[in-house]
Amino acid sequence: MSARDRLLHWLDAERDRQLDFLRAFTRIDTCNPPGDTTRAADLFRQFLDSEGIAHRTEAPQPATPNLVTSFAGPRPGRHLVLNGHLDVFPVGDRAAWSRDPWSGEIVDGRVHGRGTVDMKCGTTALLFVYAYLHRLRDALPGRTTLTVVSDEETGGRWGAAWLVDNCPDVLGDCVLNTEPSGLATVRFGEKSMLWLRFRIAVPGGHSAYPHTGGSANKVAAALIGELLAIEAMAPDEPDVVRRMLDRGEVKKAIDQSLGAGATGVMRRVSVNIGLMQGGVKINMLPAECMLEVDFRLPVGITRAAVLQAVAAIVARYPMVSFEELLPGGPEANWSDPTHEMVGHLVRNAAAALGHDPQPIVSLGGTDTRFWRTKGVPAFVYGCSPAGMGAADESVSIAEFHHVLRTHALAAWDYLTAG
């Protein structure tokens, strides 16, 4: 049996073990905040130990450990990095869930629980991909690295961002990530997050005397209207990105995977007034109001350009000040959509799906941006994002096995082609 045939055999023969691990991972609370992933990291360590795989822990904060493991083949070649995260969104209102969010229960062909979609399914898949490649290390050239990180859901400062800045051995030549993307798409880039906090201060007073002190909430309403106009900014897309996203089959896949209208949102700024706080009681003029606004910037629009537009708006409101909540964050980022790895992912996914996933830009952020800012191509292929972060989150078992298989074969093809 060839090495590739052995890989195919394990992918099929160990499906129960793969699923059991996903369910065990799902049963561990890794909500962020607070972001404590120590129990989940222990589960991954136990698995790696059972496979005889050496690993290390990089933990700039004790409660948010990052696991790193790497092996080299018998001859030089490419360095492939697999990246997934441990932390998940908070559960929210438990009463909104029809079953225990940490149950890992199987119902109707799906594993139920918080984080099954984002991204316990994907991180489990990469763990098994790495284990199978490690078993075949004598037949694989180059180097393969697995990074299992914390802190993704709150920006990655102590997770992937810390790793790429402090551990150069995790950079590699290419990165594979299994964040939920939808089986119809492979993601080669992502929009940038620009988070701003606005503070409005006026004298305020009695609501019967609006002419005396003004209302911070009224100012906020006017300010919001002007901020929303930033969505009309036109991006200056690189030619290769523009040509890819202009393709009819790509547009169809975007809306199919992300919902009708996603094609337009992908290529423009989106503005979300995520938090608004102002006022004391109904018959008082609010003296203060605070807004927190999430701008998502497409490829072709810089953070500086949006900040300049915001500053011009705020200059018309002397009672308003603003600050950046994630200063120095990366720009909207992308890797070449014609990169060889895209071909490996598309070909291996299509063999099972019967159609080609299409290369697109992600609406949300992933840890791949930290590698791209270091010049390392990075690509995402994962399960459907439906239900991500919602009550009764669940993932398709069939999609889980498909994502695992696609990445294992794409990784094999990439490493052996080098």
C-alpha positions in Angstrom: 0.0 0.0 0.0 1.4 3.4 -1.0 1.8 6.2 1.5 -1.1 8.1 -0.1 -3.3 5.0 0.1 -2.4 4.6 3.8 -3.6 8.2 4.3 -6.8 7.5 2.5 -7.3 4.4 4.6 -6.9 6.2 7.9 -9.3 9.0 6.7 -12.0 6.4 6.3 -11.1 3.8 9.0 -10.8 6.3 11.9 -14.0 8.3 11.3 -15.4 7.2 14.7 -12.2 8.3 16.5 -12.3 11.6 14.7 -15.9 12.1 15.7 -15.3 11.1 19.3 -12.6 13.7 19.6 -14.8 16.4 18.2 -17.5 15.6 20.7 -15.1 15.5 23.6 -13.7 18.9 22.5 -17.2 20.3 22.2 -18.0 19.3 25.8 -15.2 21.6 27.1 -16.2 25.2 27.8 -13.7 27.5 26.0 -15.9 30.6 25.8 -14.0 33.8 25.1 -14.4 35.9 27.2 -13.1 34.7 29.6 -11.0 32.7 27.1 -9.6 30.0 29.4 -8.5 27.2 27.1 -6.3 25.1 29.5 -8.7 22.1 29.6 -9.0 22.0 25.8 -5.2 22.3 25.4 -4.8 19.3 27.8 -7.2 17.3 25.5 -5.0 18.1 22.5 -1.8 17.3 24.4 -3.2 13.9 25.4 -4.0 13.1 21.8 -0.6 14.2 20.6 1.0 12.1 23.3 -1.0 9.1 22.3 0.4 9.5 18.8 3.9 9.8 20.0 4.1 13.4 18.7 6.4 15.9 20.4 4.9 19.3 21.1 5.5 22.4 23.1 3.4 25.1 24.7 3.8 28.8 24.1 1.7 30.7 26.7 2.3 34.4 27.1 -0.7 34.2 29.4 -1.2 31.0 31.4 -4.9 30.7 30.8 -4.5 31.0 27.0 -1.9 28.5 25.9 -0.9 27.9 22.3 0.3 24.5 21.2 3.0 24.1 18.6 4.3 20.8 17.0 6.4 20.3 14.0 8.2 17.5 12.2 10.7 17.4 9.2 10.8 14.8 6.5 13.9 13.0 5.3 14.7 15.6 2.6 14.3 19.3 2.1 11.0 20.7 0.8 8.2 23.1 1.5 7.1 24.1 5.0 3.3 23.8 5.5 1.6 25.3 8.6 -1.8 24.1 9.8 -3.6 26.6 12.0 -6.8 26.4 14.2 -8.1 27.9 17.4 -9.5 26.6 20.7 -11.7 29.5 22.0 -15.3 30.1 21.0 -18.0 32.7 21.3 -19.9 33.0 24.6 -23.1 30.9 25.0 -25.3 34.0 25.7 -28.8 33.3 27.0 -28.9 29.6 28.0 -32.7 29.7 27.9 -32.5 30.2 24.2 -30.8 26.8 23.7 -33.0 23.8 23.2 -30.1 21.5 24.5 -27.0 21.8 26.6 -24.5 24.0 24.7 -21.7 21.7 25.9 -23.5 18.4 25.2 -21.7 17.3 22.0 -25.0 15.5 21.3 -25.5 13.9 17.9 -29.0 14.7 16.4 -29.9 14.4 12.7 -26.4 13.9 11.6 -25.0 16.9 13.4 -22.8 17.5 16.5 -24.5 20.1 18.7 -22.8 22.6 20.9 -21.2 26.0 21.2 -18.2 26.4 18.9 -18.9 23.3 16.8 -18.9 25.5 13.7 -16.4 28.1 14.8 -14.2 26.3 14.9 -14.0 23.1 16.9 -14.9 21.1 13.8 -12.0 22.7 11.8 -9.4 22.6 14.6 -10.2 18.9 15.2 -9.9 18.2 11.5 -6.4 19.8 11.3 -5.3 17.8 14.4 -6.0 14.6 12.6 -4.6 15.8 9.3 -1.3 16.5 11.2 -1.3 13.2 13.0 -1.8 11.3 9.7 1.0 13.3 8.0 3.2 12.6 11.0 2.7 8.9 10.6 3.9 9.3 7.0 6.8 11.6 7.8 9.4 9.2 6.3 7.7 9.6 2.9 7.1 13.4 3.1 9.7 16.0 2.1 9.9 19.4 3.8 8.4 20.3 7.2 4.8 20.3 8.6 3.8 22.4 11.6 0.5 22.5 13.6 -0.4 25.6 15.6 -3.4 25.3 17.9 -4.0 28.7 19.4 -6.1 30.7 21.9 -7.5 34.2 21.9 -8.8 34.2 18.3 -12.2 35.4 19.2 -10.9 38.6 20.9 -8.3 39.6 18.3 -5.5 37.1 18.6 -3.1 39.2 20.6 -2.0 36.3 22.9 -2.6 33.7 20.2 -1.6 33.7 16.6 -0.4 37.3 16.6 2.0 36.5 19.4 3.2 33.4 17.8 4.1 34.9 14.4 5.9 37.8 16.2 7.8 35.6 18.7 8.2 32.2 17.1 9.7 32.5 13.6 9.6 28.7 13.2 5.8 28.9 12.8 5.8 31.1 9.7 6.4 28.5 6.9 5.8 28.8 3.2 2.0 28.4 3.2 -0.8 28.1 5.8 -4.0 26.1 5.8 -6.9 27.1 8.1 -10.3 25.5 8.6 -12.5 28.3 9.8 -16.1 28.0 8.6 -16.2 29.1 4.9 -18.9 27.0 3.3 -18.1 24.2 1.0 -18.8 26.3 -2.0 -15.8 28.6 -1.4 -12.1 28.8 -0.7 -11.1 32.0 1.0 -7.9 33.7 -0.1 -8.3 37.0 1.7 -10.3 38.8 4.3 -11.7 42.2 5.1 -10.0 44.4 7.8 -11.6 45.2 11.2 -11.4 48.8 12.3 -13.1 49.4 15.7 -13.7 52.9 16.9 -15.3 54.3 20.1 -17.0 57.7 19.9 -17.8 59.8 23.0 -20.3 62.7 22.8 -20.5 65.3 25.6 -23.0 68.2 25.8 -24.4 70.1 28.8 -27.7 68.2 28.8 -30.6 69.2 31.1 -34.4 68.9 31.3 -36.1 67.5 28.2 -38.6 70.4 28.3 -35.8 72.8 27.6 -34.0 71.3 24.6 -32.7 74.7 23.6 -30.6 75.0 26.7 -28.3 72.0 26.8 -28.7 69.8 23.8 -29.0 66.0 23.6 -26.0 63.8 23.1 -28.3 61.1 21.7 -29.5 63.5 19.0 -25.9 64.3 18.1 -25.2 60.5 18.0 -28.1 60.0 15.6 -26.8 62.6 13.2 -23.2 61.3 13.5 -24.4 57.7 12.7 -26.0 58.9 9.5 -22.7 60.4 8.3 -20.7 57.4 9.4 -23.0 55.1 7.4 -22.2 57.2 4.3 -18.6 55.8 4.4 -20.1 52.6 3.0 -20.1 54.3 -0.4 -16.3 54.6 -0.6 -15.0 52.9 -3.7 -12.2 50.3 -3.3 -9.1 50.3 -5.5 -8.8 46.5 -5.9 -5.7 44.8 -7.2 -6.3 43.5 -10.7 -6.0 39.8 -9.8 -8.5 40.2 -7.0 -10.9 42.3 -9.1 -10.8 39.8 -12.0 -11.4 36.8 -9.6 -14.3 38.5 -7.8 -15.9 39.7 -11.1 -16.3 36.1 -12.4 -20.0 35.1 -12.5 -19.4 31.7 -10.9 -17.6 33.4 -8.0 -20.4 35.8 -7.4 -22.9 33.0 -7.4 -20.8 31.0 -4.9 -20.5 34.0 -2.6 -24.2 34.5 -2.3 -24.8 30.7 -2.1 -22.3 30.4 0.7 -22.9 33.6 2.6 -26.5 34.6 1.7 -28.0 36.9 -0.9 -26.3 40.2 -1.0 -23.0 39.0 0.3 -21.2 39.8 -3.0 -21.9 43.5 -2.6 -20.9 43.5 1.1 -17.6 41.8 0.3 -16.4 44.6 -1.9 -17.5 47.6 0.2 -17.1 49.0 3.7 -19.7 47.9 6.1 -20.5 49.9 9.2 -22.1 48.4 12.3 -23.2 50.5 15.3 -22.5 47.7 17.7 -23.0 49.5 21.0 -24.8 52.7 21.9 -25.2 54.0 25.4 -26.7 57.3 26.4 -29.3 58.9 28.7 -30.5 58.5 32.2 -34.3 58.8 32.0 -37.0 59.8 29.6 -37.4 63.4 30.6 -33.7 64.3 30.7 -31.5 65.6 27.9 -28.6 63.0 27.7 -25.4 64.8 28.5 -23.3 61.9 27.3 -23.5 59.2 24.7 -21.0 56.5 23.7 -20.9 54.6 20.4 -18.7 51.6 19.5 -18.6 51.1 15.7 -17.2 48.2 13.7 -16.0 49.1 10.2 -15.1 46.2 7.9 -12.9 47.3 5.1 -12.6 45.5 1.8 -9.5 44.8 -0.2 -8.6 48.1 -1.8 -9.6 50.5 1.0 -7.0 51.3 3.7 -7.5 51.9 7.4 -5.9 55.3 6.9 -8.4 56.3 4.3 -11.4 55.4 6.5 -9.8 57.1 9.6 -9.3 60.2 7.5 -13.0 60.1 6.4 -14.1 59.7 10.1 -11.9 62.5 11.2 -13.4 64.8 8.6 -16.9 63.9 9.9 -16.0 64.4 13.5 -14.4 67.8 12.8 -18.0 69.0 12.2 -19.0 67.9 15.7 -16.9 69.7 18.3 -18.6 67.8 21.1 -17.4 64.4 19.7 -14.1 62.6 20.2 -13.1 59.2 19.0 -10.4 56.5 19.6 -9.3 53.4 17.9 -9.9 50.2 19.9 -7.5 47.9 18.0 -4.7 50.3 16.9 -2.2 49.0 14.5 -4.4 46.2 13.2 -3.7 44.6 9.8 -5.2 46.0 6.6 -7.6 44.0 4.5 -5.3 41.2 3.3 -5.1 38.7 0.5 -3.0 35.9 -1.0 -2.8 35.2 -4.7 -6.1 33.4 -5.6 -4.2 31.5 -8.4 -1.7 30.1 -5.8 -1.0 26.4 -6.2 -2.6 25.6 -2.8 -6.0 26.9 -4.1 -5.8 24.4 -6.9 -5.1 21.5 -4.4 -8.0 22.5 -2.2 -10.4 23.0 -5.1 -9.5 19.7 -6.9 -9.7 17.6 -3.7 -12.9 19.2 -2.6 -14.5 18.9 -6.0 -13.7 15.2 -6.2 -16.3 14.7 -3.4 -18.6 17.6 -4.1 -19.0 17.3 -7.9 -18.3 21.0 -8.4 -15.4 23.4 -7.8 -15.4 25.7 -4.7 -14.7 29.2 -5.8 -12.0 31.6 -4.4 -13.4 34.5 -2.4 -12.6 37.0 0.2 -13.9 36.4 3.8 -16.3 38.9 5.4 -15.0 38.1 8.9 -11.5 37.9 10.3 -9.4 34.8 10.9 -5.9 34.2 12.2 -4.6 33.8 8.7 -4.2 37.5 8.5 -1.2 37.4 10.8 0.6 35.1 8.4 -0.3 37.2 5.4 1.1 40.3 7.0 4.4 38.4 7.3 4.2 37.6 3.6 3.1 34.0 3.9 0.2 32.8 1.6 -2.7 31.5 3.7 -6.0 29.9 2.6 -9.2 28.9 4.4 -11.6 26.0 3.6 -14.2 24.8 6.2 -17.7 23.8 7.0 -20.8 25.9 6.5 -20.9 29.1 8.7 -24.7 28.7 9.2 -25.5 28.9 12.9 -22.1 30.2 13.9 -22.4 32.1 17.2 -26.1 31.5 17.4 -28.1 29.4 19.9 -28.3 25.7 19.0 -25.1 25.9 17.0 -24.3 22.6 15.3 -22.1 21.2 12.6 -22.8 18.6 10.0 -20.8 15.4 10.6 -20.6 14.8 6.8 -19.1 18.3 6.4 -16.6 17.6 9.2 -15.3 14.5 7.5 -15.2 16.2 4.1 -13.2 19.2 5.4 -10.7 16.8 7.2 -10.3 14.7 4.0 -9.9 17.8 1.7 -7.2 19.3 3.9 -5.3 16.0 4.3 -5.1 15.4 0.6 -4.4 19.1 -0.2 -1.6 19.1 2.3 -0.2 15.8 0.9 -0.3 17.1 -2.6 1.4 20.4 -1.7 4.2 18.8 0.2 4.9 16.0 -2.3 4.7 18.4 -5.3 7.5 20.5 -3.7 
